[in-house]
């Protein structure tokens, strides 16, 4: 009899979990003491994201957007905090959309991988999630409420707290803080240049270093060849094996290198010593 009851309970539990998953009601938002949680909004995916963020939907879809869930927390003081939970296919894609919307001048805070707090807004990166909190209320209590709720959500989701591995390949000297980006598609305006990590540097001028990690050495060779075909031959100077200086009319002066499955380079670095130092640092840091 007891075995039958246990078996029956397990079947009911499996059924409830299945129904929950089917209707998109997985527990993505934690219950928080003294806060009322409501989740009445639909779950948005690639088919209806325009219904809620019409002007920005295309950009989000470039970063392997999976879905958006929305919840609201309200406390006894009528402070209401809206939470938007954007899920992407990979941690790199979540970082990519986060990197497109942050500004180096924001007030950054230690939550998830990284977050920032402005008046009425708290956004943070958390593994495969890009999470946005907002409130119409002003004052310290509302700001503190967003921080408390964000921390509970961060603890609840249990995501990895680290930047994409490629970020470690950029040299630290001269790199501007909180200005790194991940460009999923059409880097420099070329359809064959994708999955590019970019960091901004300052020497005598401001310039950029980019790194594209491809799936294989053959793919790295292919996109290098495509790029060299896309610019006029007279704009290309071969400096060494698999190293080129390119005067790209749309971008500026690029030094391009290919090593193993990586394509990387500098954009508009006018100091040859600085350019060589930065790119050699990347070369030395590449996995063997």
C-alpha positions as CSV (number, residue, x, y, z in Angstrom):
1,X,0.0,0.0,0.0
2,X,2.8,2.4,1.0
3,X,4.7,1.6,-2.2
4,X,1.6,2.4,-4.3
5,X,1.2,5.7,-2.5
6,X,4.8,6.7,-3.1
7,X,4.5,5.6,-6.7
8,X,1.3,7.7,-7.1
9,X,2.9,10.7,-5.5
10,X,5.9,10.5,-7.9
11,X,3.6,10.3,-10.9
12,X,1.6,13.3,-9.7
13,X,4.9,15.3,-9.2
14,X,6.1,14.4,-12.7
15,X,2.8,15.4,-14.1
16,X,2.9,18.8,-12.4
17,X,6.4,19.5,-13.5
18,X,5.5,18.6,-17.1
19,X,2.5,20.9,-17.0
20,X,4.6,23.6,-15.5
21,X,7.3,23.3,-18.2
22,X,4.7,23.1,-21.0
23,X,3.0,26.3,-20.0
24,X,6.2,28.2,-19.3
25,X,5.7,28.5,-15.5
26,X,9.1,27.3,-14.4
27,X,10.2,29.0,-11.2
28,X,12.5,31.7,-12.7
29,X,11.5,34.3,-10.0
30,X,11.9,33.6,-6.3
31,X,9.3,34.3,-3.7
32,X,10.6,37.0,-1.4
33,X,9.3,37.6,2.1
34,X,7.1,40.8,2.4
35,X,6.8,41.1,-1.4
36,X,3.9,40.0,-3.5
37,X,5.0,38.4,-6.8
38,X,2.9,38.5,-9.9
39,X,3.6,36.9,-13.3
40,X,0.7,37.8,-15.5
41,X,2.6,38.7,-18.7
42,X,3.1,36.3,-21.6
43,X,6.4,34.7,-22.3
44,X,7.9,36.4,-25.3
45,X,10.1,34.6,-27.8
46,X,11.5,35.3,-31.3
47,X,8.0,35.4,-32.8
48,X,6.5,38.1,-30.6
49,X,9.4,40.1,-29.1
50,X,8.4,43.1,-31.3
51,X,5.2,43.3,-29.3
52,X,7.0,44.6,-26.3
53,X,10.4,46.1,-27.5
54,X,9.6,46.9,-31.1
55,X,12.6,49.2,-31.7
56,X,15.2,46.9,-30.1
57,X,13.9,43.5,-31.0
58,X,16.2,43.0,-34.0
59,X,19.3,43.7,-32.0
60,X,18.3,41.2,-29.3
61,X,17.6,38.5,-31.9
62,X,21.1,38.9,-33.2
63,X,22.3,37.6,-29.9
64,X,20.6,34.2,-29.9
65,X,17.6,35.4,-27.9
66,X,15.5,32.6,-26.4
67,X,12.7,34.2,-24.4
68,X,11.7,37.0,-22.1
69,X,9.8,36.6,-18.9
70,X,8.4,39.4,-16.8
71,X,7.4,39.6,-13.2
72,X,6.5,42.3,-10.7
73,X,7.2,42.6,-7.0
74,X,5.1,44.9,-4.8
75,X,5.6,45.5,-1.0
76,X,3.4,47.0,1.7
77,X,4.7,50.5,1.0
78,X,3.5,50.2,-2.6
79,X,7.0,50.1,-4.1
80,X,6.7,48.1,-7.3
81,X,9.7,46.7,-9.1
82,X,9.4,45.2,-12.6
83,X,11.8,42.5,-13.5
84,X,12.6,41.5,-17.1
85,X,14.5,38.3,-17.5
86,X,16.0,38.0,-21.0
87,X,17.4,34.5,-21.7
88,X,20.0,33.9,-24.5
89,X,21.4,30.7,-25.8
90,X,24.9,31.2,-24.5
91,X,26.8,33.2,-22.0
92,X,28.6,35.0,-24.8
93,X,25.3,36.2,-26.3
94,X,24.0,37.4,-23.0
95,X,27.2,39.3,-22.5
96,X,26.9,40.6,-26.1
97,X,23.5,42.3,-25.6
98,X,24.5,43.5,-22.2
99,X,27.7,45.0,-23.6
100,X,25.7,46.9,-26.3
101,X,23.6,48.6,-23.7
102,X,26.0,49.5,-20.9
103,X,28.1,52.7,-20.8
104,X,31.5,53.0,-19.2
105,X,30.2,56.0,-17.2
106,X,27.5,54.0,-15.4
107,X,27.5,53.3,-11.7
108,X,28.7,49.6,-11.7
109,X,28.0,47.2,-8.9
110,X,29.0,43.7,-7.9
111,X,26.1,41.5,-8.8
112,X,26.0,38.5,-11.1
113,X,28.9,38.9,-13.5
114,X,28.4,42.6,-13.5
115,X,25.6,45.1,-13.0
116,X,24.9,48.8,-12.9
117,X,22.5,51.0,-10.9
118,X,21.0,54.2,-12.2
119,X,18.0,56.1,-10.8
120,X,15.0,53.7,-11.2
121,X,17.0,51.1,-13.1
122,X,19.2,48.2,-12.2
123,X,20.5,46.0,-15.0
124,X,22.9,43.0,-14.7
125,X,24.5,40.2,-16.5
126,X,24.1,36.7,-15.0
127,X,25.3,33.7,-17.0
128,X,22.9,33.2,-19.9
129,X,20.6,35.9,-18.6
130,X,20.4,39.7,-19.1
131,X,18.2,41.0,-16.3
132,X,16.6,44.4,-16.0
133,X,14.9,45.8,-13.0
134,X,13.0,49.1,-12.9
135,X,10.7,51.1,-10.7
136,X,8.7,54.3,-11.1
137,X,9.3,55.2,-7.4
138,X,12.1,57.5,-6.5
139,X,14.3,57.7,-3.4
140,X,16.7,55.5,-1.4
141,X,14.0,53.0,-0.4
142,X,13.1,52.2,-4.0
143,X,16.8,51.9,-5.0
144,X,17.5,49.6,-2.1
145,X,14.5,47.5,-3.0
146,X,15.8,46.9,-6.5
147,X,19.2,45.9,-5.1
148,X,17.6,43.4,-2.6
149,X,15.4,41.9,-5.3
150,X,18.2,41.7,-7.8
151,X,20.4,39.8,-5.3
152,X,17.7,37.3,-4.5
153,X,17.2,36.6,-8.2
154,X,20.9,36.3,-8.7
155,X,21.1,33.8,-5.9
156,X,18.1,31.9,-7.2
157,X,19.3,31.5,-10.8
158,X,22.7,30.1,-9.7
159,X,24.5,31.1,-12.9
160,X,28.3,31.1,-13.6
161,X,29.9,34.4,-12.5
162,X,32.6,34.9,-15.1
163,X,33.3,36.7,-18.3
164,X,33.7,34.8,-21.6
165,X,37.1,33.2,-21.8
166,X,38.2,35.2,-24.9
167,X,38.1,38.3,-22.7
168,X,41.2,37.1,-21.0
169,X,43.2,37.3,-24.2
170,X,43.2,41.1,-24.3
171,X,46.2,42.9,-22.9
172,X,45.4,44.9,-19.8
173,X,47.8,47.9,-20.5
174,X,45.8,50.9,-21.8
175,X,42.4,49.1,-21.9
176,X,39.5,51.2,-21.0
177,X,37.4,49.7,-18.2
178,X,33.8,48.5,-19.0
179,X,34.1,49.3,-22.7
180,X,34.5,45.7,-24.0
181,X,31.9,44.4,-26.4
182,X,30.9,41.2,-28.2
183,X,29.6,41.7,-31.7
184,X,27.6,38.6,-32.8
185,X,27.1,39.5,-36.4
186,X,28.3,41.8,-39.2
187,X,31.5,43.0,-37.5
188,X,32.9,46.1,-39.3
189,X,29.8,45.8,-41.6
190,X,30.9,42.5,-43.2
191,X,28.5,39.6,-43.1
192,X,31.3,37.0,-42.9
193,X,32.9,38.6,-39.8
194,X,31.0,37.4,-36.8
195,X,31.5,36.5,-33.1
196,X,34.0,39.4,-32.6
197,X,35.2,40.5,-29.1
198,X,36.3,44.1,-29.1
199,X,38.2,46.2,-26.5
200,X,38.9,49.9,-26.6
201,X,42.3,51.3,-25.7
202,X,43.8,54.7,-25.2
203,X,47.4,55.6,-26.0
204,X,48.1,58.9,-27.8
205,X,44.7,58.2,-29.5
206,X,41.8,55.9,-28.9
207,X,41.9,52.6,-30.8
208,X,40.4,49.2,-30.7
209,X,41.6,45.6,-30.6
210,X,39.4,42.8,-31.8
211,X,39.5,39.0,-31.5
212,X,37.5,36.5,-33.5
213,X,37.6,32.9,-32.3
214,X,36.5,30.6,-35.1
215,X,35.7,26.9,-34.9
216,X,38.8,25.8,-36.8
217,X,42.0,27.0,-38.4
218,X,40.3,26.4,-41.8
219,X,37.5,28.8,-40.8
220,X,40.0,31.4,-39.7
221,X,41.7,31.1,-43.1
222,X,38.4,31.3,-44.9
223,X,37.2,34.6,-43.3
224,X,40.6,36.2,-43.7
225,X,40.6,35.4,-47.4
226,X,37.0,36.7,-47.7
227,X,38.0,40.0,-46.0
228,X,41.1,40.4,-48.2
229,X,38.9,39.9,-51.3
230,X,36.3,42.5,-50.0
231,X,38.8,45.4,-50.0
232,X,40.7,46.8,-52.9
233,X,44.1,45.0,-53.5
234,X,46.0,48.3,-53.5
235,X,44.8,48.9,-49.9
236,X,46.5,45.7,-48.6
237,X,50.2,45.5,-47.5
238,X,51.4,42.0,-46.5
239,X,53.7,42.6,-43.5
240,X,54.5,39.0,-42.7
241,X,53.0,35.5,-43.0
242,X,49.3,35.9,-42.2
243,X,49.8,39.5,-41.1
244,X,48.4,42.4,-43.2
245,X,48.0,46.1,-43.0
246,X,44.7,47.2,-44.6
247,X,43.4,50.6,-45.3
248,X,39.7,50.0,-45.2
249,X,37.7,52.9,-46.6
250,X,34.8,52.1,-44.3
251,X,36.7,51.5,-41.0
252,X,40.3,53.0,-41.2
253,X,43.7,51.4,-40.8
254,X,43.6,47.8,-39.7
255,X,46.4,45.4,-38.9
256,X,45.1,41.9,-39.3
257,X,46.7,38.7,-38.0
258,X,45.7,35.1,-38.3
259,X,47.1,32.4,-35.9
260,X,45.6,29.0,-35.5
261,X,41.8,29.4,-35.3
262,X,42.0,33.1,-34.3
263,X,41.7,36.2,-36.5
264,X,42.5,39.4,-34.6
265,X,43.9,42.9,-35.1
266,X,43.9,46.5,-34.3
267,X,41.7,49.3,-35.7
268,X,43.2,52.8,-36.1
269,X,46.1,52.4,-33.8
270,X,48.5,55.1,-35.1
271,X,51.5,54.2,-32.9
272,X,53.4,51.3,-34.5
273,X,55.1,50.3,-31.2
274,X,51.8,50.3,-29.3
275,X,50.1,48.3,-32.1
276,X,52.8,45.7,-32.2
277,X,52.9,45.4,-28.4
278,X,49.2,44.9,-28.1
279,X,48.9,42.3,-30.9
280,X,52.0,40.4,-29.8
281,X,50.4,40.2,-26.3
282,X,47.3,38.7,-27.9
283,X,49.5,36.2,-29.9
284,X,51.4,35.2,-26.7
285,X,48.1,34.6,-24.8
286,X,46.4,32.4,-27.5
287,X,45.8,28.8,-26.4
288,X,48.3,26.4,-28.0
